[in-house]
Amino acid sequence: MIFETALNIGEIGWCTNRNGDIRPRTIGLVRVEKIDSSGIEDSIFDNYKAQSGYEEEYMCVETGIRSGNLYTFGRNIFKTEKEAARAVDVYNKKINRT
């Protein structure tokens, strides 16, 4: 199975943190998790029911491969600086409402 990921090894992703800082980072590891299970019909247990999901996670050269930070695409790593800035703005609006 072949996956098309948003970022590839060697490319630059734009990472955000809790302080709202945006920094370029070099992709060093790509991890994709794809869940597509039809499950077991009529099961009383949630973990046996149908499940689906897709998530891209990245590790960056600057923060360490295998021992550094894990960034989730669309949550704290983005393809462009503009997308990262938009995510920081949305986050700041959410925390200022509470």
C-alpha positions as CSV (number, residue, x, y, z in Angstrom):
1,M,0.0,0.0,0.0
2,I,1.3,3.4,-0.9
3,F,0.4,6.6,0.9
4,E,0.7,10.2,-0.3
5,T,1.8,12.3,2.6
6,A,1.6,16.0,3.0
7,L,5.3,16.2,3.8
8,N,8.2,14.0,2.8
9,I,11.7,13.3,4.2
10,G,14.0,16.3,3.6
11,E,11.2,18.8,3.1
12,I,10.5,21.7,5.4
13,G,7.4,21.6,7.7
14,W,6.2,24.5,9.8
15,C,5.9,23.6,13.5
16,T,3.9,25.4,16.2
17,N,4.2,25.1,20.0
18,R,2.1,26.2,23.0
19,N,3.7,29.7,23.0
20,G,2.5,30.3,19.5
21,D,6.0,30.2,18.0
22,I,6.3,29.0,14.4
23,R,9.5,27.4,13.3
24,P,10.6,25.7,10.1
25,R,11.8,22.1,10.6
26,T,13.4,19.5,8.3
27,I,11.4,16.3,8.1
28,G,13.5,13.3,9.1
29,L,10.8,10.6,9.8
30,V,7.3,10.0,8.5
31,R,4.8,7.8,10.2
32,V,1.3,7.1,8.8
33,E,-1.4,5.3,10.8
34,K,-4.4,4.1,8.7
35,I,-7.2,2.3,10.5
36,D,-9.9,0.6,8.4
37,S,-11.7,-2.2,10.2
38,S,-15.2,-3.5,9.5
39,G,-15.2,-4.8,13.1
40,I,-17.3,-7.6,14.5
41,E,-21.0,-7.1,14.0
42,D,-23.2,-7.1,17.2
43,S,-20.3,-6.9,19.6
44,I,-20.9,-5.3,22.9
45,F,-17.3,-4.1,23.1
46,D,-16.3,-0.8,21.5
47,N,-12.9,-2.0,20.4
48,Y,-14.5,-4.7,18.3
49,K,-16.8,-2.3,16.4
50,A,-16.1,-0.8,13.0
51,Q,-13.3,1.8,13.1
52,S,-11.5,4.1,10.7
53,G,-9.0,6.8,10.8
54,Y,-5.9,8.3,9.2
55,E,-3.1,10.3,10.9
56,E,0.3,11.5,9.7
57,E,3.0,12.1,12.2
58,Y,6.5,13.5,11.7
59,M,9.8,13.7,13.6
60,C,12.2,16.5,12.6
61,V,16.0,16.6,12.3
62,E,16.2,19.6,14.5
63,T,14.3,18.1,17.4
64,G,15.7,14.5,17.1
65,I,14.8,11.4,15.2
66,R,13.4,8.5,17.4
67,S,14.1,10.5,20.6
68,G,12.6,13.9,19.8
69,N,9.2,15.5,19.4
70,L,6.4,13.8,17.4
71,Y,4.4,16.3,15.4
72,T,0.9,15.5,14.0
73,F,0.0,17.0,10.7
74,G,-2.8,19.6,10.9
75,R,-2.4,19.9,14.7
76,N,1.2,21.2,15.3
77,I,3.0,20.8,11.9
78,F,1.8,22.3,8.7
79,K,2.9,22.4,5.0
80,T,3.2,26.3,4.9
81,E,4.0,29.0,7.3
82,K,0.7,30.6,6.5
83,E,-1.3,27.5,7.5
84,A,0.7,27.3,10.8
85,A,0.0,31.0,11.6
86,R,-3.7,30.4,10.9
87,A,-3.7,27.5,13.3
88,V,-2.0,29.6,16.0
89,D,-4.7,32.3,15.5
90,V,-7.5,29.8,15.9
91,Y,-5.9,28.3,19.0
92,N,-5.4,31.8,20.6
93,K,-9.1,32.7,19.9
94,K,-10.2,29.4,21.6
95,I,-8.2,29.9,24.7
96,N,-9.2,33.6,25.0
97,R,-12.9,32.7,25.1
98,T,-12.7,30.6,28.2
